[in-house]
């Protein structure tokens, strides 16, 4: 079998992939730039090519095009640290086998390369899909990367798509992306929120009306289906469509014909329909509020947008993007967010999802007093509803007014007696504070990991493991007033282990 070629100007990336592939008995050959790899292609070829997308002196997309010309069918995996939809679009449009966002899990990268090798050895060439783009669609979270890929694979299709997800997750952005890189891209994109139009007017909005069809109809008017001819009609909040209008919509989807209100001549509809809803359509079907046959007509391809709390690792990326966007709109210098504030924001539930985060960025651009945003600069309702304590101890102290009776969490006082009703309330507050502290701690850890990865720090896992162990053992020793045996028992480790760890981590007083 031929070797796997790795093209990346980052020596550490090349080294990691070389070692990981060597453990799987794959031969490798590495290149630091596009020019070297393109030169090697003149007299040799790999089994699979793995290339970064942005490098000095040439891009991975240029190399991808060279491969397409010289070695058709060779699987190419594009890597990029720029985890936006633009990169995915370019990769899939160029015919990439797959798109790998940095930082990546090494085991998953090897598995992807193994799949590409299998594809290469079968001699099949099945990956010529494209992904669409829109500037606001960013995300490093696996759920968003899956969404980018799904959009790409739909780019040559005119199939009906149903987009589900909570309000504010960006369903219309997905619909616009599907249209923009579809065969209908040259046609119009018409959007209609079916929940925002009164029932009596919605039929006319959708299908238009003839002159004199009803009081006030003084002229013929085209509906959204006619306006979207040869393009895409996006029906938002389809779950709120009145039941009788659902029948008319079903007829259009079934036979492609409709009548204007008051009209007698059928009109053809050459329109792709993309629908969206935040509701559970299956439940509405069971309740008799949504036609089952219409549901199946719409549910040809289903895409689910994750809530922001399901992709909290994207909050720092989105926050910076929205702050820059807001600053451009206002013509001011963009503000930055401190690591502590980002960690706190990452722990927030954001019930309004991405829309709420964008509104928050706009608010901070206008209202935050300094160029660096701290936790105290956030809107009062966000800070007051979920403070970000430094650690669990301070969280409990905050919740109890400075007296931390940990036994209250279990509903008993320090003397073992049952707590009165007020104690139950106190216990609830303590538990909630501890949970908030844990969430803030995890957010801070993710922020620190991201910083180390951006700086290409060596041995990130070892460094963070040492810091974690040191913090845990130090806290246990403080709790037991330096008694090592008791600290080991509390932590669930052996006394020899804690002694060795204290020496290794230089924790001796």
N, C-alpha and C positions, 0 to 999 in steps of 0.2 A: 504494500500500500504506500502511496505517496505521502510525504510529510504534510503537516498542517502549517500553513504560513501565518505568521502573526506580524501585523504591520501597526506600529504605534511608536510615537516619538517619546513616550514615557517608558524608560527602562524598567521601572518597577512593575508596570503592567505586563511587559513582555516576560519578565522573570517569573512572575506569579503564574502566568498561563503555561510557560515552558515546564515549570516544575509540576504543576497539576496534571498536565497532559502526559508528562513522562511517567507519572505514577500509574497512568492508565495505559501505558505501553504505546503511546502515540509518538511518532517522530515529529519534530518541529523544526522550523526554520524561521528566523526572525529578521525583520527589517525595521530600520529606524525612520524611514520616510517613504513616500510614494514613489519617488524616482527610482530607488533601489529595487523596489518590488516590481515596478513596471519593466525595468530592465531585465530582471530575472524571468519575467513572463515571456520574453522573446525566445528563450531556448528551453524553458522548463515550465511546469505547472504543478500546483498543489492538489491535494485531495479536497481540502476546504481552505478558504481564505478568511481570516479574521482581521478586520481593519478598523482602526479609529476613524472617526468622521472628519475631525479637524486637526490638521498637523501643519507645521511650517513647511512651505514649499510645495504644497499640494494637498488636496482633500481626499478622504476615503471615497467620496462619491465619484471623483474623477477616476480613481483606481477601479471602482465598480464598473464604470462605463468601459474602461479598457478591458476588463475581464469579460464583459458581455460581448465585446467585439472579437476578442482573441480566443476565449475559451467558453463558448456558450454552454450553459448547463452547469458550470462550476458554482457550487453553493458559496455565497459570500455572506458573512455575518458582520454587520456594521455595529461598532461600539461608539457610544457618545456619552460625554458627561453633561451634555446639554439636553436635559430630559423634557423637551417640549415637543409639541406635535409637529413643528417644522422639520425636525430631524427625522421623525418617523415617516413623514410624508416623502421626503427626499429619498430615504432608504428604500421604501417599498416601491416608489415610482421608478427607481433605478433598477429594480429587479432583485433586491436583496432577499436572501433566504430567510433571514430573521434580523431583528433589531434588539440590541442588548444595551440597556441603560446602565451607566456607571453611577455610583459604585455597584458592582454586581456580586452575587454570591458565587464563589468559585465553583462549588459543586454543581450549581445550576448551569453555569457557563460551560462546564465540561459536558454535562448532559446534553446541552444544546448542540455543542460541537459533535458529539457522538451521533445525534440525530442527523446532522448535516452530512456526516460521513456516510451514514446508511443511505441517505438520499443520493449522494454522489455515486456510491457503488451500485445503486439500482439504475443509475443513468437517467433518472427522471428530472424533469424541470417543471416544477409546478408553482413556483413562487414568482408571479409577476404582478401581484396585487399592489395597490397603492393605498396610501393613507391620506386623508384630507387634513387641512390645517386651518387653524384660527388662532390668532395671537393669544387669546385669553385661556386657551386650553393647555394648561401646564400640569405636570404631575410626575413624581418619581415613584409613587406608590404602585405596587403591583396591580391593583385594581384599575388604575388609570392607564397603565401600560397595556393592560388587556383591552381597555376601551379603545386606545389608539390603534391596536392591531385589528380589532373588529371593524373599525371605521375603514381602515385600509382595505380589508378584504371585501367590503361592500362597495368600494369605489367604482367598480365596473357594473354594478347591479342597479336595477330600477325597482327592486322588490319593496313592498310596503314594510315600513319599520315602525315598531312600537317602542317608545322610549319611556322607561319608568324610573322613578326616583323622587325623593322628597323635593319640596319647593326650595328653590335657590341653589340646586346642584348644577345647573347649567344645561338643561335639556334642550333649550332652543339653540345653544351654541353647537351641540352635537348635530342637531337637525341642519343647521347652516353648513357645518362641515361636510355632512353627508351630501348635501346639494352641490357645494362648491367644487367637489372633485368627483362628480358623477357624470354620466353621459348627458345629463340635462343642465350642466353648469351654465351654458349660454342662455338658458331660459330664465324666467323670473322665479324668485323665491317669495312666496306669499305666506304670511303668518297670520293666524286668527286664534285668539283666545276665546274658546267657546263659553267659558264661564263668565266672561266680561261683557257679553252681549245679551240684552234682554231676550227672553224666549220669543216674544212676538216679532223681533227684528232679525233673529238669528237665521231663519230660513231665507230671508231676502239677502242677508250678508253672504250666505254660502252660495245660493243659486241665482241671485239677481231677481229682477221683477220686470214685468211689462208695464207700459204706461197704462194707468187706470186700474191696475191690479187691486189696489186698495186706496183708501183715503190718503191723500198726500203723495201718491205715486204719479207725479206729473210728467215724468219722462222714463224711458226705458233705462235700466241700470244693470250693468254687468255684476255678477257675483264673484266670489273669490275663486271658484272653479274656473271661470272663464279668464280671470286675470292671471291665473297660474298656468295657462295653456302652454304646453311643451316644457313646463318647469316643475316646481315642487310646491305643494300645498302643505303647510305645517299646521296641524290642528292641535293646539295646546289645551290641556285640561279636558281631554275628550271624555273623561268619566263623568263630567257634569253636563254633557249634552242631553237635552230633553228626549224622552223616550220616542216620541212620534217622529222627531227629526232623525233619530238613529235609523229608522226604516228607509228614509230617503237616501241617507249616506250609504247604507248597505247596497241599495240599488245602483248607485253610481260606481261603487267598488266592484259590483258583480258584472254589470254589462257595459259600463263606461258611458252611460247616457243619463241625462237629467233634463228637467224642465224648469224654466224660470217661473217664479210665482205669477200666476195668471196667464202663463204661456201654454200653447198647444203644440208647438213644434219641438221635437226632441233635439237636444244639442249633445254633441260628442265631447267627452272630457279626456284629453290626452295629458293626464296629470299624475305625477307620483305623489302619493299621500304618505306623510310621516306624522304619526300621532304621538302624543305624550300625555302622561297623567302622573299625579302623585298618589292616586288612589289605588286600592286593591280591586282591580277589575273583576277578578274571579269572585270576590265577595259580593260585589255589586250584581254580578250575574246571578248568584245564588239568592240575593234579595229581590230579584226581579226588577232591578233598576237599570240594567244594561243588557242589551240583546246578546244572547250567546252566539248567534251566527255572525253578528257584527264583530264581536270579540275575536272570533277565529279568523275573520277576514283581516283584521288589523294586526293580529299576533303572528305574522308571517316570520319576521325577524325581530327578536326582542333584545333590546339593550338596556341594561340596568346601570344607572349612574350611582356610584357609591355616595353616601352621605359624607360630609367633611370629617365627622368624627371617626369614620372608617378609614380615612386616609390622613390621619393627623400629622404624619411625617411630611406632608406637602404644605402644611401651614406656614413654615418659615419661607419656603419658595414663593408661595402665593402672596404672602404679606409683602415681601420685597417687591414683587412684580406690581402689586396694586399701589404701593407707595410711590413707585417710579411713575406709574401711569397717572396717578392723581397729581403728582408734582408737575408732570408735563402739561396736563390740562390747565393747571393754575399758573404755569410759568414760574415756578419757584424751585428752590433746591430740594431734591428728595431727602427725606429724613431716614435715619437708620434706627433699628430697634436693638436694644441691648440683648445679650444672651439670656439674661434673667427674664426679661419681658417676653422674649420669644418662647422660652420654656413654659412660662405661665400661660401664654396664649395657646400653646399646643395642648395644654390640659383642659381648655375650655370646651364645652360641648357644642357650641355654635349651632343652635337649632335652626337658624336661618341659613346655614351652610355657606357656600362660597359667596352668595349675595350679601350675607351679613358681614363676612370678612372684608369684602370690597367696601361696603359702607363704613366699616370701622377704619379702614385705611384712609378713606376720604376725610373722616372725622379727625383722625390723628394729624393729617397733613394741615388741616386748618387750625385745630385747637391745641395740639401739643405745644408747650411753650419752648422746648429746646429742640436742637437738631437730633439728639439721641433720645429715643423714647424709652422711658422706664415704666415699671409696673404702675407707679403712682400717676402716670400720665394717661392711663387708659380711662375710658368713660366710667363714671362712678358706679353705674349699674353692673358693669362687669367685675369691678374690683370688690364691690360690697357683697355680691352673690357668691363669689368664689375666691377668697384670698389665697395667696400662694405662700404658705409658710415655708421657712427654710428647711425644717425637718419635722419629723413626726412629733418630737417633744414640744417644739414651739407651737405646733398645730393644736395639740391637746391643751396646752396652757392657754392658748387663745380662746378655745371653745369653752373652757371652764373658769375663765376669769383669773387664771394664774395658778389654780390648784388642780393638779393632774392626778385624779384618783383613777388609775387604770382599771381597777376592779369594777368601776362603774360600767365599763363596756359590757361586762357580763351580767349586769343588773344587780350587783351586790356592793355593799360598802366595804371599806377596808377592814371592818371588824366582822365581815361575813354576814351581816344582817341584810335583809332585803331592802332595797331602796324604795323610798316613797315615790309617788307619781312624778314629782319634780326631778327625782333622780333618773327616771326613765328618759325624760326629755334631755337631761344632761348627757346621759349615755348616748343618745342618738346624735347629739351635737359632737361628742367626742369621736364617735365612730365615723361620722361624716368628715370631721377634720382630718382624721388619720387617713381616710381614703383620698381626700384632696391632696394631702402631703405626698402620698405614694404616687399619685398621678403627676404632681409637679416634679417629683424626683425623677420619674421615668422620662418626662419631657426634657429635663435638664441633661440626663444621660444621652438622649438622642442628639441633642444639640452639640454636646461635647464630642460624640462619635463623628458627627458630620464635620466638625471643625478639624479634627485630626485627619480625617480622610481627605478633606480639601487641601490640607497642608502636606499630604503624602507622608505622614509620619510613619516610621517603620514600627512593626510589631505592635499595632494598635491593640489587638486583643490582649497581649501580654501586659502592656502598660495599664490598660483599664482593669484587668484582673488584679494586678498588684494593688492598684489604688482602692479597688473595691474591698479586697481582703483586709487591707490596712485599716480602712474606715470601720469595717464591721468588728474587727478584733479590738481596735482602740475603744470603740463605744462599749463593747462587752466588758473590757477591763475597767473602764470608768464606772460602769453600772455595778460591777462586783467589787469596787474599791481596790482593784489590782490583784484580786485573788484569781490566779490562773486556772486552777482546777475547777472552780465554780464557773468561770467564764467559758471554759471548754464544754462543761456540761450544758450550760445555757445555749451554746451554739450547736450542740449536737456533734462535736468533734472530740477526738481523743486528746488526752493531756500532752502526749508526746507531739502530736500535730500542732497544737497551739504554741508549744515551746519552740518548735522548729520554725513556725511561721513568724513568731516574734523576732527571732534572730535574723531570718531572711529579709524581713521587711524593716529591720532596724527600729523596732518599736520599744526596745529596752529604754527605761527612763534614764 
